[in-house]
Amino acid sequence: MASVSVKIPDNLKKQIEERSEEEGFMNSSEYIRQAVREKIKQETQLYPDELRRLVKQGEVEEKDSKSLEELREELR
């Protein structure tokens, strides 16, 4: 498994540790991995729905020459 190192403020670290314990995670790393998975899932589900909405509203042409990544950036 790969490793990532990040610097976070002490108060955020404390919140992560507290939430990890409250939610029954074995450690903070498991909590963070789950949070990242949920964020990725949320974003990958949001984009198709948002793109469909924009197409229906006529804001984005179905044959738009922009790439999916360009459209995603516009939605941010």
Contacts in CASP RR format, 6 or more apart in sequence:
PFRMAT RR
TARGET T0000
AUTHOR 0000-0000-0000
METHOD contacts of the structure
MODEL  1
MASVSVKIPDNLKKQIEERSEEEGFMNSSEYIRQAVREKIKQETQLYPDE
LRRLVKQGEVEEKDSKSLEELREELR
8 16 0 8 1.000
13 28 0 8 1.000
16 28 0 8 1.000
16 31 0 8 1.000
16 32 0 8 1.000
17 28 0 8 1.000
19 31 0 8 1.000
20 27 0 8 1.000
20 28 0 8 1.000
20 30 0 8 1.000
20 31 0 8 1.000
23 31 0 8 1.000
25 31 0 8 1.000
25 34 0 8 1.000
47 68 0 8 1.000
47 71 0 8 1.000
47 72 0 8 1.000
47 75 0 8 1.000
50 75 0 8 1.000
51 60 0 8 1.000
51 68 0 8 1.000
51 71 0 8 1.000
51 75 0 8 1.000
54 60 0 8 1.000
54 75 0 8 1.000
55 61 0 8 1.000
55 62 0 8 1.000
60 71 0 8 1.000
64 71 0 8 1.000
66 74 0 8 1.000
END
